[in-house]
Structures are given as structure tokens and as C-alpha cells.
Amino acid sequence: MKTFKEFNNLSEQELNEILGFYKKVYGGAAKLAVKGVKGAGKLAAKGAKAGAKAAIKKGKEKFTDKGKLAAAEKKAKSMEDKRKTREKLEAAREKIKQEKEALRKKKESMPPNTFKKMRLALKKKVSKVNDAEADLKK
């Protein structure tokens, strides 16, 4: 970088070269900024145009006979799907109730203390396995 005194000693041609360089740098930056603004404007215009088209299409759907028919069919299909889903849900809940009832009946039909005996037998087996593992470690 040159000092102020060195700039005073430069010839006219050297000063013009330096100024030309800075004009190119800052001019290029300014051009890029302008292009960016123009691009953003074009993009916004495209978005507005697309929004307007969607609004017109929605208006046609609402106010023409074809649009009303399509909307009614769509709503009917949606309601039918919801009804089917509710029926499946009710069937699943009923199946759960039946399974719980079957388990309860099975438990009631078993002799008393069956679960207690099964639990004790399982504990014995587990303790035998643990003892065997302890013997192996020794």
C-alpha cells in the first residue's frame, strides 16, 4: 500500500490505472448487487404469478359445477376412509376384549396355586443354572 506522499508523486497515467482498477472492482460489485436485486424481483414476480394462478384455480373449483362435484366427491371419500378406519379400530378393540376374556377364563379354569407352583419351579431351575455357573467359575 502506498502512502499519501507516494500518491502525490505518481504520474497522471499511473493514477488513471489505479482509478480504473478500483472502478472495475467496485463497479463489478455494484453490478452484482443490481443483478441480485433484479433476480429477487423476478423471483418474487414468479411467486406472485403462481399464487394468482392457484387462487384462480381454487376459485374455479369452488364456483363451477365441476369444481363443486369434485370437492363433494373428495369429501365423501375422506368421510368414507374415516368411517372404515373407525370400524377397524372398533374391531381391534373388540378383539382385545375377547383375548383378555379368554385369558381370564383360562386362568380361572386352572387349579388354585398353579401359577405359584409354576413360579417356584422356574425359580428352582434358575437357581440350579446359577449354581452350575458358580461351580464352573470355581
C-alpha positions in Angstrom: 0.0 0.0 0.0 1.3 3.4 -0.9 1.4 6.4 1.4 -0.2 9.8 0.6 3.2 11.3 -0.3 3.9 8.5 -2.8 0.4 9.1 -4.4 1.4 12.8 -4.9 4.5 11.8 -6.9 2.6 9.4 -9.3 2.1 10.4 -12.9 -1.3 11.1 -14.4 -1.2 7.7 -16.3 -0.4 5.7 -13.1 -3.3 7.4 -11.2 -5.7 6.6 -14.0 -4.6 3.0 -14.0 -5.2 2.8 -10.2 -8.6 4.5 -10.5 -9.5 2.2 -13.4 -8.7 -0.8 -11.3 -10.9 0.4 -8.4 -13.7 1.3 -10.7 -13.6 -2.2 -12.1 -13.6 -3.8 -8.6 -16.4 -1.6 -7.2 -18.3 -1.4 -10.4 -18.3 -5.2 -10.6 -19.6 -5.4 -7.1 -22.3 -2.8 -7.9 -23.3 -4.8 -11.0 -23.6 -8.0 -9.0 -25.7 -6.2 -6.4 -28.0 -4.9 -9.1 -28.3 -8.3 -10.7 -29.2 -9.8 -7.3 -31.9 -7.2 -6.8 -33.3 -7.8 -10.3 -33.2 -11.6 -9.7 -35.0 -11.3 -6.4 -37.6 -9.1 -8.1 -38.1 -11.6 -10.9 -38.4 -14.4 -8.4 -41.0 -12.5 -6.4 -43.0 -11.8 -9.6 -42.9 -15.5 -10.4 -44.1 -16.4 -6.9 -46.9 -13.8 -7.2 -47.9 -15.2 -10.6 -48.0 -18.8 -9.2 -50.1 -17.6 -6.2 -52.5 -15.9 -8.5 -52.9 -19.0 -10.7 -53.5 -21.1 -7.6 -56.2 -18.7 -6.4 -57.9 -18.7 -9.8 -57.9 -22.5 -9.8 -59.3 -22.6 -6.3 -62.0 -20.2 -7.3 -62.9 -22.3 -10.3 -63.1 -25.4 -8.0 -65.4 -23.6 -5.6 -67.8 -21.9 -8.0 -68.1 -24.2 -11.1 -70.3 -27.2 -11.1 -67.4 -29.5 -11.9 -65.4 -28.0 -9.1 -68.3 -28.4 -6.6 -68.8 -32.0 -7.8 -65.1 -32.8 -7.4 -65.0 -31.2 -3.9 -68.1 -33.2 -2.8 -66.6 -36.5 -4.1 -63.3 -35.7 -2.3 -65.1 -35.0 0.9 -67.3 -38.2 0.6 -64.1 -40.3 0.0 -62.5 -38.7 3.1 -65.5 -39.4 5.2 -65.7 -43.0 3.9 -62.0 -43.5 4.8 -62.6 -42.2 8.3 -65.6 -44.5 8.8 -63.5 -47.5 7.6 -60.7 -46.6 10.0 -63.1 -46.3 12.9 -64.6 -49.7 12.1 -61.2 -51.3 12.0 -60.4 -49.6 15.3 -63.6 -50.9 16.9 -62.9 -54.4 15.6 -59.3 -54.3 17.1 -60.7 -53.1 20.4 -63.3 -55.9 20.4 -60.6 -58.5 19.6 -58.5 -57.2 22.6 -61.5 -57.6 24.9 -62.1 -61.1 23.7 -58.4 -62.1 24.2 -58.5 -60.6 27.7 -61.7 -62.6 28.5 -60.1 -65.8 27.1 -57.0 -65.3 29.3 -59.2 -64.6 32.4 -61.3 -67.8 31.7 -58.1 -69.9 31.3 -56.7 -68.5 34.5 -60.0 -69.3 36.3 -60.2 -72.8 34.9 -56.7 -73.7 36.2 -56.5 -75.2 39.7 -55.6 -72.9 42.5 -51.9 -72.1 43.2 -50.9 -73.2 39.6 -49.1 -70.0 38.9 -47.5 -70.1 42.3 -46.2 -73.7 41.6 -45.0 -72.7 38.1 -43.2 -69.7 39.5 -41.5 -71.8 42.2 -40.5 -74.5 39.7 -39.0 -71.8 37.4 -37.1 -70.3 40.4 -35.6 -73.7 41.2 -34.5 -74.2 37.6 -32.9 -70.7 37.5 -31.1 -71.4 40.9 -29.8 -74.7 39.5 -28.4 -72.9 36.5 -26.9 -70.2 38.7 -25.3 -72.8 40.9 -23.9 -74.6 37.9 -22.4 -71.3 36.6 -20.9 -70.6 40.0 -19.3 -74.1 40.1 -17.8 -73.6 36.7 -16.3 -70.3 37.8 -14.6 -72.0 40.7 
